[in-house]
Structures are given as C-alpha cells and as structure tokens.
Amino acid sequence: MRVAILGTAHPHLADHREAIRRDPRAVAAPGLDHADAVIIDSVTADHPRLLRAAIEAGKPTLVEKPLAATVPETAELTALIDAAAVPVTTAMFLRCAPALRGLRTFLSEEPGGPVTSVRARFSHPGLLDGWFRGPTAWMLDPRQGGIGGFADLGIHLLDLLLWLRPGASLRAVSAVKEHAPGIAMDVGGTARLEWDGVPVTLHCGWRSRPGGFDVRVDCARGSCTVSGGRLMIVTGTGHRAENHPPPDAAAVVPAWLDRLHGVASWEPPTSGDIARCARLLQEIDDAAG
C-alpha cells in the first residue's frame, strides 16, 4: 500500500515515517496522486484543506490530533468524515497499547466490582527541553491550531475514557490550567470529571520531568493500574502483573493498516468520539475560567 504523508509539522511525523518504513505492507508515496492512503501530519489549521483534498481523491485517511482546534471547526470536519466514501479517523494510539487493552477487559469483566475512582496522568518535559522550536513551534501558536499543553495530551486521555467504557457518560466538573511566561496558551493542567458518576482526575502537561503515562482505576474490591507498559491487576483472589511495550505513537500506523486490510486489531475513534472529545475539552476550558 502506497502511503502519502501530507504535512511535515507534527511531532509524530518521524514516528509515522519510521512505521511506514518498517511495515512490509506499506511504502512511502511521493504525494496524494500516487497514494492509496494518506496520513495528515500538518499544522492543525491546514487540516480542513488537506482532509478535503484526501477525501475528494478517495483516499482512506489517518489525521493527527486534534482534528480541529475548536468545537465548530471539529463539527465541520466530522460532517465531512461522515459523508466520505472512505474511512477517516484520528491517530489515537493509546487504543493500541496492550496494557490498556488489558484495562479495558478488566472494566468489562468487573472482577474488582464497580469502579469507584480514576486517576490518569500523561505528561512530558517538552517545554523544559525546547521541543517546541523549528517545525513544531506552531504548537505554541493558536492561529495555527495550537491548543495548549492540557488539551494536547488530555485529548488522548479523554478518548481513552470513551473507548474504555463505550456508552458511559462523561462530563467536566472543574479544572485548573497552568501557564508559563511568554506563552499565549496553557502548558498543562488538572481536570476533574464524572464518568457515569465516578470521579476522574486527569493531569496533563508539557513541563513534567521525567513525565510519563499512568492510569489507576480503583474498584469496590480491587484495582487496575497501568504505568507505561506495565499492567497490574489486584482483586480479592490475588494479583497479576503483565509487562508490555509502553504506549507508542508509531503503533497506530500498523494498526490503521490492519483496518485497511480488513483486520480489526484496532478500534478507531468514530466521528462521534472525535466530536465528544472536542466538546469535553471546551467544557474543561470553560471550567478553568
């Protein structure tokens, strides 16, 4: 399959290029006209133009997040996706992580009983280490689609919650955003949500050292924790630990190619999931004041 990458500004561009190089089913295409499928790695402000071009050309498309920077813009593009004759989705790679698949199974089977609380963190030291320079400096510019440190990483956690318990309600309760001198947007923050009545705390940001990913779900009679790629399940009958690769942005490319080849190894976000995440990010922003 010939895969064209449109845009060169997203931080995961190198991950996607390497994933295409490693996959025996794929080869890099020089442009849209020579492609069978498309990955969009541009600044967010260019998504409308590039996505329309890909859909009009009839190319299945994987778009880096966020699909758009605002709720109205997201609604316009999800309408475009719904009307498309080809599959289009966003690159939510946490859905690919084996440890998080284990967490999803834990929640569906309920060996620990009903969920009582959730805490999740996704952070990195990018702002401290100068990651947002050169091609990725646009991420600090709202005019080009920059959405801030909390939303940049929090969108993954919100999508994860939607995927872990399909159909569960989710609403923002309160939020605090963190700011840094000379930057026009937040660089991180903490939000409290309700997930079918269960309290959830999310922390995300660009200035945590060393940063990392972890989520803990407490239940009435047990818990499930994912830290990096390590899954730990504790119930009244004992505990189990599994070690897996940590969440990896590159993993979404082979999972997406699986879908295009008819193998359902990954459940991609629907247009409804994408729209809900955008609305929740707006709720969190409103709650932060």
N, C-alpha and C positions, 0 to 999 in steps of 0.2 A: 504494500500500500504506500502510495506516494503522499507524504505529509508535508504541507507547507506551513511555515510559521510566519504569521503576519505581525509585524511589530518587533522591536528589539529592546523595549524599555522595562519589561517586567523583571523583578528579581529572580524569578524561576525560569527565565529563558535558558540559562545554561543547563538546568536540570532537564528541561524538555528536549533540548538538543541531544544531550547525552543519552536520554532514554530512547530516542529515535535511533541513534547510532547503535545502541546495544540490542534492539529488538529485531530479530531476523525477519519479522513480517513487515517491517517499515523501512522506508528510505526517504531522505530529505528531498523535497521538491523545491525548485527554484522560485516558485510563485504560484498564485492562485490558478492560473490557466493550466498548469502542469500537475495539479494536485488531485488526489482522490479524497482527501480530508484536510482539515485546517485546524491549527491551534492559533489563537489570538493572544499575543504577548505584548500588546501595545500599551500606551498610557490609557487610562480608563476613558478619558474624553474622546478617544478615537474609536471606541467600541461600536457606537452606532453605525459609523461609516463602514468599518471593516466587516461587522456582522451582516449588514445588509448585502454587501458585496458577496460574502461567502454563501449566504442563503440563496441569493439570486442565481449564483453559479451552481447551486445544487450540491454543495459540499457539506458533509457532516462536520460539525464544528465544536471544539472544546475552547471555552473562553476562560481566561484567568479572571479571578475575582478581584473586586466586585464587578458584577455585570454592568452596573452603573453607580454613580455617586449619590443619587437621590432617589426617593420613592417614586416620583413621577417619571423620571428617566427609566427606572427599572421597569415600571409598568409598560412603557412604550416598547421596550426590548422584549419583555416576556410575551407581549401580544404578538410580536414578530416571530418569536420562537414557536408559539402555539400555532401560528399559521404556516409554519415552514413545512416543506415536504421531506426534510432531512432532520435527523436528530441533532439537537443543540443542547449543551449543558455547560456547567461551570466546573472548574478543576478543584473540587473539594476532596483533597487527598486523605483527610482523616478517615473517611469512609473505607479507605483501602487498608488501613492498618490492622494486622491480625489481632493485636491485643484489644483493640476497640471492637472488633467483631466478637471477641470473647465477652466483652462487657455487654454488648447487645444481646447475646444469648443468655447471659446471666439475668438481664432485666426481663426478657420474655419468659424465662422458665421460673423466675422468682424463688430460687432456693433459700434466699435470705428473707423472704417475706416482702411486704410493701416498702417502697422507697420512703425514707424519712428526710434525707437531705443530700445535697450535691455540692461539691466544690470543684472548680476546674481552673487551671492556670495555663496560659500559653504566652510565653514572653521570650525576648532575646535582647542582647545588648547592642542592637544595630545602631541606635542613635549615639551611644557612647563610643562605638568603634568606627564611626564615619561611613556606614554603609550607604547613606542616602546622599551620595555625591555622584557626579558624572551622569550616566544614563538613568539612574534611579532617583535623581534629585527631584523629579516630578512628584514623587510621593509626598513631598512636603508642600506641594502647591495645590490648593483646592481648585484652581482654574483648570488644571489638567486632570482632575479626578482624584486627587489625594483625599483620603477620608480620615486620616489620623491614626494614631497608634492603637487605640482601643478597637476601633472598627476593623482595621486591617487584619488583626489576629482574632478578634472576637467574632467575626463573621464565620470563622471556622467552627468555633465552639457552639454558636447558635445553630448552624447547620447540623452539627453533631447531635445536639439535643433533639432536633426534628427527626433525625434518622434513627436515633436510639429507641424512641418510643413514638412511632408513627400515630398520628391522631391525637396525641396529648396536647392539651392547651399550654400556651407559653405566653407570659406577659411580663413586661418590665415593671419593677416596683420602685427602685431607687438606683441612683448612680452617682459616682464621683469621678471626674476626669482629672488627669494630671497634665500639667503644662510645663514648657521649658522656654526660657528667654529667646526671643527672636524667631519663634516658630508659630505660624498662624493657626495651628490646629493642635489638638491634644496629642500627647505622646504615649498615652496609656490611660488606664483607669480600672475601676471596680464597679460591677453592677450586681444588683440583687434582682432575681426574677422569681416567678412562681411557675412551676411545671406541674400542671394538674394539682395545684395546691401545695406542692412540695417546694420548700425554699432552696434556691440555687444561687450560689455566689460564683461569679466569673471575674477573674483578674487577667488583664492583658496589657502588654506594653512593650516599648522599644528600648527601655533602659534598665533591664534586669540582668545582672551578671551572676551566674552564667546563663540564666534563663532556662527555658525548657518547657516540657509539656507534662502535665499530670492531671488526673481527674479521680476523685474519690466519690463513690456512691455508698451512702450508709442506708441500711435497711433495718427493719424491726428485729431481725435475727441474724444479721451478718453484714458484710460489706464487700465491695469490689473496688480495687484500686488499679489504675493504670499509670505507671510512671515511665516515660519514654516508651520502651517496648515491653516492659515487664508488667505482666498481669498477675494480680494477687486476689484470690477469692477466699473469703473466710465465712463459714457458716457453722451452725451448731454441730455438724458432723465432721468438722475438721477444716483444713485449709489446703489450697492448691496454688502453686506458683508456676507460671509459664514465662519463658523468655523468648521474645520475638524481636525482629528489627523495629526500631523506633519509627514513628510516622515520618514519611519521606515524600516530599513534593514530587519527585520523579515517578513515584509509583502509580500516579494517576494515568500516565500515558499508556503503559501496557494494559491497565485495567480498562481504559477507554477503547483501546484497540481490540481487546477481548469482546466488548459490547458490539463493536462494528463487525466482528467476525461471528457474532451470534452466541458468544459465551457470556453468561450472566455472572461474572465474578465480582462485579461492582454494581451497586445500585446508585445511579447518578442522581443529582438533585433535579427535581421537576421544576417547571416554571413556577408552580405554586410554592415550593420550598424557597426558591430564589426570592420571590416577592415577599414571603413571610420574613425572611432574614432582613430584607431591606426595611420593612416596617418595624421590626424589633429594634434594629439599630437606631431608627428615628425615635422610637419610644425611649430608648436608653439615653439618647442625646437630649431629648426633652426633659427627662427626669434629672439629668445632670445640671440643667439650667444654663 
